[in-house]
Structures are given as C-alpha cells and as structure tokens.
C-alpha cells in the first residue's frame, strides 16, 4: 500500500505536536543533550564491523 502524500496542514500539525512534546519534556525537568556530528551511539561489534550500512556496495 502506498503512503498518502503529506499535506502542508499535516506537516504543520506534526511540527506543532513535536514542539508541544519537546516543551513538556523540558518542563518536566529533563534536558536535551546535543551530540557532536559524527558520534555514534553504536558500540563496536564482536567482528569489529559496524552493522549499520548507509550505502550498500554495488556488485
């Protein structure tokens, strides 16, 4: 089943909801930590390779 195209109104509602969620999170006393670009939360695997593939190799 194909996804419905998002309308400007739907995008605006999503942004408003996200802003409200962030505001509620901050008001609850929690903090948002900014992570530097290039830092990953994924630790090393037993094989030494990361399991995340951003662009698969072409054969």
Secondary structure, DSSP 8 states (H G I E B T S, - for coil): -------HHHHHHHHHHHHHHHHHHHHTT-------TT--S----TTSS-S--SS----
